[in-house]
């Protein structure tokens, strides 16, 4: 598997990679560490530098110019436009101000990278979850889109509702496919549907709603002769999802099983979910378990 440049991935906002499950997990873990540890530290250091620059500028301004904007303005004008004198005090204040403005833009771009941390973390957790049922060295293909949900190419349509203009976005940001130890192939998707409501000529007129969707698809090993069609009527009773999730579709054929579920709740993941949010990894795990239950029932019918 090719070596990846973490900063380049974050700047481009997209990662397409194929390799063993462990190799991809290691690569994503590097990006996750950069986003969850290093970037927050860089933001903190940058804020500290900005505060020091502003403190320096204020002290010089009060001591050298006694707080007089007129004196400071005259020295600055004389230095930059008349060019007959060089005033170190005015230059120092101007340089500190300019550097602080640059650092504010740097924080803006760092925080854009930080916003991708939630996606990266769930991708890593999902790889580890599916990896538990994959053979050592089994190939995994992953596509991860870290760009903003409201990019122009993700806009599906617009419509009017009363005074509101509603923009609809669809962002399929995580895709994975691979093969389990029993030969069953899987396709996995996480996507977001966003509605951005805008009401002109009103303060605080932008409202957003989002729905997170996950799809898990199993394709049994060819030749296993699973009797999936025979248990179609019973399959729905084997689906067990969290109370905060909604089953959208359950599609069954003799060659595949596909479950799609969604939630409108704010989510996180891991052993310690963020307070006030649900554990999205639980939804993925229960969707997988539900499909396994259906496959097991189909195999029992085959052997009966």
Residue, then its C-alpha position, 0 to 999 in steps of 0.5 A: x500500500x502506498x505511503x500517505x501524506x496526512x496533511x495532503x489528505x486533509x488539504x485535498x479533503x479526500x482519501x481513496x485507498x486499498x490495502x489490508x485492513x491493518x494497513x489502512x487502519x494504521x494509515x487512518x490512525x495517523x490522520x486521526x492523531x494529527x487531527x485529534x492531538x496535533x492540530x488542537x495543539x497548533x491552534x492553542x499555540x497560535x492563539x497564544x502567539x496572537x495574544x502575545x503580539x497584541x499585548x506587545x503592540x498595546x504596550x508599545x503603543x501606550x509607552x511610545x505614543x501615550x495612547x495617541x492614534x494621531x502620533x502613531x498614524x503620522x509616524x506610520x504615514x511618514x515611514x511607508x509613504x514619505x519614506x524619509x524616516x524609519x520608525x522602529x516603534x511604528x514598524x513593530x506595531x504594524x508588523x505585529x498586527x499584520x502577523x496576527x491577522x495572518x495567524x487568524x487566517x491560519x486558525x481558520x484553516x486549521x479549524x476546517x481540518x479539525x472539523x473533519x475529525x469526526x469523520x476520520x474517527x468514525x472511519x477508523x472505528x468502522x475499519x476496526x469493527x469490520x476488521x474483527x470479521x476479516x481474515x488477516x491480510x484481507x483486502x479492504x477498499x476505502x473512500x473517505x470524503x472530508x470536504x464540507x457538506x455544502x459544497x456545490x457538487x453535493x447540492x441535489x436540488x432547491x425548493x421554496x416553502x413559504x418564505x423559505x428557500x431550502x437547499x438539499x445536500x447529499x454527502x456520501x462521505x464514507x464507503x468501504x467494501x471487503x470480504x469476511x472470513x466466511x467468504x461473504x462480501x460487504x459494502x458499507x456506506x455512511x452519508x448525510x442528508x442536509x437541509x439548509x433553510x434560508x429566509x432573506x431579509x431576516x436575522x438568523x435566517x439560516x437553519x440546518x437539519x441533518x439526517x445521518x444514513x448508514x447502509x450495510x450490504x452483505x453478498x453471501x459467498x457464491x455457491x452457498x445456496x442461501x435460501x434468503x427468499x424463503x425467509x423474507x417474511x420473517x427477516x424483519x423481525x430479526x432486525x434490532x436497531x437502537x431506539x433512536x434509529x429508524x429502519x429505512x429499507x431492508x432489501x432481500x434477494x437470493x444473492x444479497x442482503x441490504x439494510x439502510x437505517x438513519x437517525x436525526x440525533x446528534x452522534x459521536x462514537x466510542x466508549x465515551x460518547x459526547x454528552x447529549x449524543x448517541x453512539x453511531x457505532x452501536x447502530x453500525x454494529x447492530x445493523x451488521x448483527x441483524x444481517x448475520x441473524x438473517x443469514x444464519x436463519x437462511x442457512x438453517x432453512x437450507x440445511x433443513 
